[in-house]
Amino acid sequence: MKRKILLFVVLPLFFACNAAKENKTEEQEKIVVQAKDKQILEEILELFSGEKDSPLPVLMIKVGTFFKETPYVAHTLETEPEQLVINLREMDCTTFAENCLAISKTIKSKNPGFEKFAKELQKIRYINEKIEAYPSRIHYFSDWIFTNDKKGIVKKISKEIADTEYDLKVSFMSTHPDSYKQLKNNPEFVKQLQEQEKEISSRTMYYIPKNKIAEVENKFQDGDIAGITTNIGGLDILHVVLLIRKEGRIHILHASSTAEKVVISENTLEDYLLKSKSATGVMVARPL
C-alpha cells in the first residue's frame, strides 16, 4: 500500500453563499456524497436489518463480503475544502476498513440510517471527531488504532497476542512534504504533522512479527482489523486488511491494489507476509 493511500488532501477553504446552503447545518456542509452511495448504504442496511444482535466482528465480515468486486481506487478522499467523503462505490484499503466498521456499527444502532453512518465514519476517521484542516484527520494507521482504542471503538490486541514491541519512529510525511500537495502548499501543516509524529513515536507499541503468525493464528478472530507493518523508514503501515478464517487458516479480506478490487486472498495471511520483503508483521485491532 503506497503511503498516499492513507493520506487525505485539504485545499484552500471556499465558501459559497446562497439561500439553499443557508438551510444546511455546518456538518452537512462538510459531507461529500453521491446519490449512489446513499443507495448502496440503504441496500446494505435493508439486507442486514435483522442482524442488529449479531456480534460486530461478524457484521464486519458480512459487510466486507458484500463489497467484494468493488473497484479499488486511491485518493478518493481528496476534497476542497476538507470534508467527510463518503464513497461506497470505490475504495482503497483504509476506506474499505473504515466503511465496514462504520456500517456495522450503524446496523447495530437504535436508528440506523445515513445520518448515523456519517457520524460513525467521522468519529472513526478524525482525531477529535471534528472536521477541521488536513492535520485533523488520522494519517498514520498505527495512530488510527491507538486513537480508536482510546475512543472505545476498537481494542488493540497485538500485545496480548505476541507481546513484541514495535520499534516505531514515524516521520515519512513531514520529511517528504513535496510528495503531498496539501503539505507542499501549507508549511504550517508540516509543523503540525511533526508534532503528531513526535507523539506517535514516543509511544510503546506492539506488533505480531510475520514469523510468529502461524503459532498465534488461533488467537485471531474474523473481523479483526490488521495493519501490515513495514521496515520502510519513517512508515508504520503498508496496507490495511480485515482478517477472515478460511478452511481453518487466516486469510485477508481487503481492497487490493493488485487485484484492483475488494477480494478475499487465496493465500493465507502468513504467506502474504512472508512473500513481502517490506512487510514485517501486523498490528491488530478488534472492533468493539
N, C-alpha and C positions, 0 to 999 in steps of 0.2 A: 504494500500500500504506500503510495507516494505521500509524503507529508502534506502536500497541498490538499489532499482529500479531506484532511481533518481540520482545515483552516477555513475561516469564514470572512468574506470580504465586506468592508464598510467603505462607502464612498461618501462625499460631502452631502450633508443633510439638505433636503429640498422640501419646502412647504408650499403646497398649492391651496389657496383659499377659495372655497366655493361652498354654496349652500348645502350640497349633498354631503360633503365631508364634515361639515359642522355638526351633523347629526351622529357622527361616529364617535365612539369612545377612543381614548388615547391608545388603548391596547389594540382595538380593531384597526387603527391606522397602521399598526406595526405588523400586520399579518399579510403575507403574500400567499394566495391560494387560488387555484383554478376550480371551476365547477366540477371537473372530472375528479379532482382529489376528494371533494366532498361526496361525490357519488361512490367512489371506492370505499371511503370510510363508512358510509351508510350501508353499503353491501356487507362489509365485514361485521358491523355491529348487529345487523339483522341475522347474519349467518350464525353468529355466536351468542345470540341473545339469551339462549338457555344455559350458557356456560358461566354465569355470574359466580357460582360457587366453586368453580374449578380452580385449582392452585394456579398462582400466577405463572410459574415456570411452564406449566402445561399449556397455558394460553399463549405464552411466548412462542412455543414450537408450532402451535396451530396457526397462529397469525403469520409467523415466519414462513411456514409451508404454503400458506395462501399466496404469499408474494413470490413463489417460485416462478421463474421465467421473466420477472420484472427486469427491465433493462438496467444495467449498471451505467451510471452517468456521474462523472465527477463534477465538482464545482457547482452543484445545484443550489448552494446556499448563498451565492454571491448576489447581493441586492444593494440598491441605493435608495434610501439610506439603510442602516442596519435594521433588519426586520425579522420576524419569525417566519421562516419559509416552510410551508407545508407542501410537500411534493411526494405523493404516493404512487406516481406514475413511473418514476425513475429514481434510483438511489445509489449512494456509494456505501462502503462498508459501515461507516459510522451512522449515517442517517437511517440505514436499514435497522440497525440495532435499536436506535432511539425510537423509531416509529413503532417497532414491535413492542417495546416496553410501554410507550405512551398509550398505544391502542389497547394493550392487555389491561393496563390499569383503568382505562376508560370503561372497558367491558364490565369490570368488577365494581364500578362506581354506582352510586344511587341514581344518578341522572346521566346515563351515557349519551353522548352526542358530540357535535363538532366543537362547541364551546369548551366542554370538559376536556376533550382531546388536546385542543390548543393550549389550555392551561397546563396540562400534564407535560406536553412537549417543551413548553417554555421553561417549566420548572427543572426539567432534566438537562436542558441544553445550556442554561445560563448560570453563571457562578452564584449570583444573588437573586436569581429568578426574575431579574429585571432586564429589559431590552434597552441597552444604552449604546455606547460606542463599541468598536471592534474588540477591545480587551475585556468586555463584559461577558463574552462567550467563552466557554471552556474549550481550550485549544489542544492541550495535551491529554491523551486518553488516560494516562495514569492519574492525572488530576481529575478527570471525569469520574473515575472510580472513587477516588478519595472524597470528592465533593458530594457525590450522590450517596455515598456511605454516610456521611455526616447528616444528610437530609433524611436518611431513613428510607431511601428509595431502593438501594441495593446494599448488600453486605459484602465487604471484601473478605475473601476466604483463602487467599494464597498462603498466608502464614500458617493457618491451621492445617493446610494440606501438606506443605513441604517445609515450612519454617526455614526458608532460604532467603537471605537478604538480597535485594536487587540494588546493586551499587549504581544508582542513577543520578546523573548530573545533566539536566536538560538545559539546552542553550541554543538549539538549532534556529529557532525563529528570530531571536534577537541578533544572532551572528550572521544571518543570511537575509537581511531586510529587503535586499533587491529582488529576492525570489517571490516576494509577496507585495502586490500593488498597494495594499492598504498600509503596509509598514513603510514602503518606499516613499509614499506620499505624506506620511504622518509620523515624523520623528518622535512625537510625544507618545505615540502608541508603542514604539520600540522601548522607551524607558519604562512604561507600564508593564510590558511583557518581561523585561529584565527583572523587575521586582517579583513578578509571578514566578518566573523560572528559579529565582533565588529561593523563594519559599518552598517550591516543589522539591528542589534539590536538597533542602535541609531535612526532609522527612526520612524516616526509616521505612522503607518499602520492601515488599516481599514478592517473590515470583516462584513459579514451578519450572525448573530447568528442563529442557527437552529430553535429557537423558533419564529423567525421573518420571516421565509421563506414564509409562507402562505400569510402574509399580503403584502409582496413586490413582490410576484411571477409575477405579471403583468409587472414588470419593467425588467425582464429578456428577452433576445431575443434568438432565435435559433442561434446556432453557438458561443454563449458566452463560454469562457473557464473558468472553475472553479477549484480552488484548495480546497480540503476538509481540513479545519483547524482542529487542534488537541490539546488536553490537555496533550499530552505526552511531558514531559520536554525536552527542547532543540530542539524539532522539530517544523516545521511550517506547513507542508502539508502532509497529509496521502495519498492522491490519487488525480489524475488529470482527469477531465472529460469534455466533451462537453455537453452543455445544449440543450435540444430539447423539443419542446412542442408537447404533445401527448394527444388528446382529452381534450384540454384546460388546462392541467396541465404540469408542467415542469418535465421531466424525464432526464435521463442521457444516453449519447452515449459514450461508453468507452471501453478500453481494460481491461477486468475484469480478475483478478487472480482467482476468484472463479469459473467463467464460463470457464476459460482458453481460452477465445477468445473475439473478439470485439462484443459487444451486445448493444441493447437498453434495458434499465432496464424496468422490469414490474412494479416495484414500482416507486412512484414519488420521486423527489429529497428530499422532506420533509420527507417522510417515510424512505428513505435511511439513512438520517442523524439521525433521531430520534431513529432508531434501533441500532445505533452505540454508545457505551459508550465513545469511544475515540474521536469521531467526534464532533466538536463544532459549525461548520458552514461552510461558504465558503468565499474565496476571489475570485473576479470575474474580468476577463479581456475581453474586447470586441475587436475583430480583426478589424483593420482599413484598 
